[in-house]
Amino acid sequence: MAEFPSVGKNCEWKDCNQLDFLPIICQFCRKNMCKLHFLPDQHDCEKALDNKTDVCEKTEVRYNCEVEGCKKWELAPVICTSCNIQVCLTHRHQDSHKCSNLIIRGPIMSQTKALVNNIINNQSETKPRTERKKMSKSAQKTAAKVQLMKLKMKSKGQTSLPESERVYFLVHPPQESGKVASGCFVSRLWSVGKVIDTLADLTGTKNENNVSSARKLNIERKDGSKVSEAMETTISQLLESEVVFNGDTILLEYQSK
């Protein structure tokens, strides 16, 4: 409710005061009422009592719903505050009576989708690695959150890992491999060393970290900085210190000897 403070009216019945998006105006006292107190006898309407000229004479005013095909009626007027037509309680919402002033939210959703796609595309690593600039922590976190939605739909990893333990990355193999980036998930409990071995297997990257004379494989951020020098550091520790984020983009790179 706090997001729409100017929408609707509060019921003016002294024991209610409930906020109603489409308040009903009493035909006698002209006060705003909710659907529970709109009838005169439900809010002790004094104006209604003043308008009774003969208590023995039965009078009934019907307010017919103006929605095409609807045969319902109400004892009190129910007016759409946007298009001003008389409706029944069933058709009181704008989308239920095809209100001429109904705001179509399709374009807004399309714009939101376009914005999300734009953020994802901007993280697709089309620029050479030497041209990448370091983003702020806030920008990194936002980009990772947006990308995480996409990675969760299509990533590879050990299916035995529980969902609560998984951390997703968009992994770029070394450029010399000629392979494209792919989504992978690992355990937040694993060490950096185990993650490197796992990502190498998942991406088909040659890994000779156990050979003393060979080039060592490590993981880097997009700006070229190493995720961790210590192979025993856990992914959970890196997440807590915001070195990486769930849904982040990382690079598998060979280190110079």
C-alpha positions as CSV (number, residue, x, y, z in Angstrom):
1,M,0.0,0.0,0.0
2,A,2.9,2.4,0.8
3,E,3.9,2.3,-2.9
4,F,0.5,3.8,-4.0
5,P,-0.4,6.5,-1.4
6,S,-2.6,8.5,-3.7
7,V,-4.7,5.6,-5.0
8,G,-8.1,4.9,-3.6
9,K,-9.9,6.3,-0.5
10,N,-10.3,5.3,3.1
11,C,-13.7,4.1,4.2
12,E,-15.4,6.9,6.1
13,W,-17.3,4.6,8.4
14,K,-16.0,5.5,11.9
15,D,-15.3,1.9,12.8
16,C,-13.5,0.9,9.6
17,N,-11.2,3.4,7.8
18,Q,-10.0,0.7,5.4
19,L,-8.2,1.8,2.2
20,D,-10.2,0.8,-0.8
21,F,-8.8,1.2,-4.4
22,L,-12.3,1.6,-5.8
23,P,-14.4,3.2,-3.0
24,I,-18.2,3.3,-3.3
25,I,-20.0,6.6,-2.8
26,C,-23.1,6.5,-0.7
27,Q,-26.0,7.9,-2.7
28,F,-27.4,9.7,0.3
29,C,-24.4,11.1,2.4
30,R,-21.9,11.1,-0.5
31,K,-19.2,9.6,1.7
32,N,-16.6,7.1,0.5
33,M,-17.3,3.6,1.7
34,C,-15.8,0.2,1.2
35,K,-17.7,-2.8,-0.2
36,L,-18.6,-3.9,3.4
37,H,-20.2,-0.6,4.5
38,F,-21.6,1.0,1.3
39,L,-25.3,0.3,2.1
40,P,-27.0,3.0,4.2
41,D,-27.9,0.6,7.0
42,Q,-24.3,-0.7,7.2
43,H,-22.9,2.7,8.1
44,D,-25.9,4.2,9.9
45,C,-26.5,6.7,7.2
46,E,-28.3,9.7,8.7
47,K,-29.1,11.2,5.2
48,A,-30.8,7.9,4.3
49,L,-33.1,8.2,7.3
50,D,-33.9,11.8,6.4
51,N,-34.9,10.7,2.9
52,K,-37.5,8.2,4.1
53,T,-40.9,9.9,3.7
54,D,-43.0,6.9,4.4
55,V,-41.7,3.9,6.4
56,C,-44.7,1.9,5.3
57,E,-44.0,2.5,1.6
58,K,-41.5,0.1,0.0
59,T,-39.2,1.9,-2.4
60,E,-36.3,0.2,-4.2
61,V,-34.0,2.1,-6.5
62,R,-31.9,-0.2,-8.7
63,Y,-28.6,0.8,-10.3
64,N,-28.1,-1.4,-13.3
65,C,-24.6,-2.4,-14.4
66,E,-23.7,-0.8,-17.7
67,V,-21.3,-3.5,-18.8
68,E,-22.6,-5.2,-22.0
69,G,-24.3,-8.5,-21.3
70,C,-24.4,-8.0,-17.5
71,K,-27.9,-8.1,-15.9
72,K,-26.8,-7.4,-12.3
73,W,-27.8,-4.4,-10.3
74,E,-26.9,-2.7,-7.0
75,L,-29.0,-0.9,-4.4
76,A,-26.3,1.9,-4.3
77,P,-24.4,3.4,-7.2
78,V,-21.0,1.9,-8.0
79,I,-19.2,4.3,-10.3
80,C,-15.9,3.7,-11.9
81,T,-13.7,6.7,-10.9
82,S,-11.8,6.5,-14.2
83,C,-14.5,6.3,-16.9
84,N,-17.6,7.2,-14.7
85,I,-19.8,4.4,-15.8
86,Q,-22.2,2.6,-13.5
87,V,-21.0,-1.0,-12.8
88,C,-21.9,-3.8,-10.4
89,L,-19.5,-5.1,-7.7
90,T,-18.4,-7.9,-10.0
91,H,-17.2,-5.4,-12.6
92,R,-15.9,-2.7,-10.3
93,H,-12.3,-3.2,-11.3
94,Q,-11.0,-1.5,-14.4
95,D,-9.9,-4.6,-16.2
96,S,-13.2,-6.4,-15.6
97,H,-15.3,-3.8,-17.4
98,K,-12.8,-2.9,-20.1
99,C,-12.4,0.7,-18.8
100,S,-11.6,3.2,-21.5
101,N,-8.9,4.7,-19.2
102,L,-7.2,1.5,-18.2
103,I,-3.5,1.8,-18.4
104,I,-2.0,-1.0,-20.6
105,R,1.1,-2.4,-18.9
106,G,2.3,-4.4,-21.8
107,P,4.8,-1.7,-23.1
108,I,6.2,-1.3,-19.6
109,M,6.9,-5.0,-19.3
110,S,8.5,-4.9,-22.7
111,Q,10.7,-2.0,-21.8
112,T,11.7,-3.8,-18.6
113,K,12.5,-7.0,-20.5
114,A,14.6,-4.9,-23.0
115,L,16.5,-3.3,-20.2
116,V,17.3,-6.7,-18.7
117,N,18.4,-8.1,-22.0
118,N,20.6,-5.0,-22.6
119,I,22.3,-5.6,-19.2
120,I,22.9,-9.3,-20.1
121,N,24.2,-8.4,-23.5
122,N,26.6,-5.9,-22.1
123,Q,28.1,-8.6,-20.0
124,S,28.6,-11.0,-23.0
125,E,32.3,-10.1,-23.2
126,T,32.3,-8.9,-26.8
127,K,35.2,-6.5,-26.0
128,P,38.8,-7.7,-26.1
129,R,40.0,-8.7,-22.6
130,T,42.6,-5.9,-22.6
131,E,39.8,-3.3,-23.0
132,R,37.8,-4.3,-19.9
133,K,37.4,-1.7,-17.2
134,K,36.9,-2.4,-13.5
135,M,33.3,-1.8,-12.5
136,S,32.1,-0.6,-9.1
137,K,31.0,-3.2,-6.5
138,S,27.4,-2.0,-6.9
139,A,27.6,-2.4,-10.7
140,Q,29.2,-5.8,-10.4
141,K,26.5,-7.0,-8.0
142,T,23.7,-5.7,-10.2
143,A,25.1,-7.3,-13.3
144,A,25.6,-10.6,-11.5
145,K,22.0,-10.7,-10.2
146,V,20.7,-10.1,-13.7
147,Q,23.0,-12.7,-15.2
148,L,22.2,-15.3,-12.5
149,M,18.6,-15.6,-13.7
150,K,19.8,-16.6,-17.1
151,L,22.5,-19.0,-15.7
152,K,20.1,-20.9,-13.5
153,M,18.1,-21.9,-16.6
154,K,21.1,-23.5,-18.4
155,S,24.3,-24.3,-16.6
156,K,26.3,-27.5,-16.1
157,G,27.8,-29.0,-13.0
158,Q,27.4,-31.8,-10.5
159,T,23.7,-32.5,-10.4
160,S,24.1,-34.1,-6.9
161,L,24.9,-30.6,-5.5
162,P,21.9,-29.2,-3.5
163,E,20.4,-26.0,-4.9
164,S,21.2,-24.1,-1.7
165,E,24.9,-24.9,-2.1
166,R,25.3,-24.0,-5.8
167,V,27.1,-20.9,-7.0
168,Y,26.7,-20.0,-10.7
169,F,29.4,-18.5,-13.0
170,L,29.6,-17.6,-16.7
171,V,33.0,-19.2,-17.4
172,H,35.3,-18.0,-20.3
173,P,37.9,-20.6,-21.2
174,P,41.4,-19.4,-22.2
175,Q,41.3,-17.4,-25.5
176,E,43.8,-19.8,-27.1
177,S,41.3,-22.7,-26.7
178,G,38.9,-21.0,-29.1
179,K,35.9,-22.2,-27.0
180,V,33.0,-20.0,-26.0
181,A,31.8,-19.1,-22.6
182,S,29.3,-21.4,-20.8
183,G,27.3,-21.4,-17.6
184,C,28.7,-23.6,-14.8
185,F,27.8,-24.1,-11.1
186,V,30.1,-25.2,-8.3
187,S,29.8,-25.6,-4.5
188,R,30.2,-22.6,-2.3
189,L,32.1,-25.0,0.1
190,W,34.8,-25.9,-2.4
191,S,38.3,-24.4,-2.5
192,V,39.5,-22.3,-5.4
193,G,41.8,-25.2,-6.4
194,K,38.9,-27.6,-6.6
195,V,36.8,-25.1,-8.5
196,I,39.6,-24.6,-11.1
197,D,39.8,-28.3,-11.6
198,T,36.0,-28.7,-11.9
199,L,35.6,-25.7,-14.3
200,A,38.5,-27.0,-16.5
201,D,36.7,-30.4,-16.8
202,L,33.3,-28.7,-17.5
203,T,34.7,-26.5,-20.2
204,G,37.2,-29.0,-21.7
205,T,40.2,-26.8,-20.8
206,K,43.6,-28.4,-20.5
207,N,44.6,-28.4,-16.8
208,E,48.2,-29.3,-15.8
209,N,48.2,-27.7,-12.3
210,N,49.6,-30.9,-10.9
211,V,52.6,-30.7,-13.2
212,S,55.4,-28.5,-11.6
213,S,56.9,-27.5,-15.0
214,A,53.6,-26.6,-16.7
215,R,51.7,-23.4,-16.9
216,K,49.3,-23.0,-14.0
217,L,45.6,-22.4,-14.6
218,N,43.8,-19.9,-12.5
219,I,40.6,-17.9,-12.4
220,E,40.3,-14.2,-12.9
221,R,37.7,-11.5,-12.8
222,K,36.8,-9.6,-16.0
223,D,39.2,-6.8,-15.2
224,G,42.1,-9.3,-15.2
225,S,42.6,-9.5,-11.4
226,K,43.0,-12.9,-9.8
227,V,40.1,-14.2,-7.8
228,S,42.6,-15.6,-5.2
229,E,46.3,-16.4,-5.0
230,A,45.6,-19.0,-2.3
231,M,44.2,-22.2,-3.7
232,E,42.7,-23.2,-0.3
233,T,40.4,-20.2,-0.1
234,T,36.8,-21.3,-0.3
235,I,34.1,-19.8,-2.7
236,S,32.1,-19.0,0.4
237,Q,34.9,-16.7,1.7
238,L,35.1,-15.0,-1.7
239,L,31.3,-14.4,-1.7
240,E,31.4,-12.9,1.8
241,S,34.2,-10.6,1.0
242,E,32.5,-9.7,-2.3
243,V,35.4,-10.6,-4.4
244,V,33.0,-12.5,-6.6
245,F,29.2,-12.7,-6.7
246,N,26.7,-15.5,-7.5
247,G,26.0,-15.1,-11.2
248,D,29.4,-13.4,-11.9
249,T,31.5,-13.7,-15.0
250,I,35.0,-15.3,-14.5
251,L,37.9,-16.2,-16.8
252,L,40.0,-19.3,-16.9
253,E,43.5,-18.1,-17.7
254,Y,47.0,-19.6,-17.9
255,Q,49.5,-17.8,-15.7
256,S,53.0,-16.9,-16.9
257,K,55.7,-19.1,-15.5
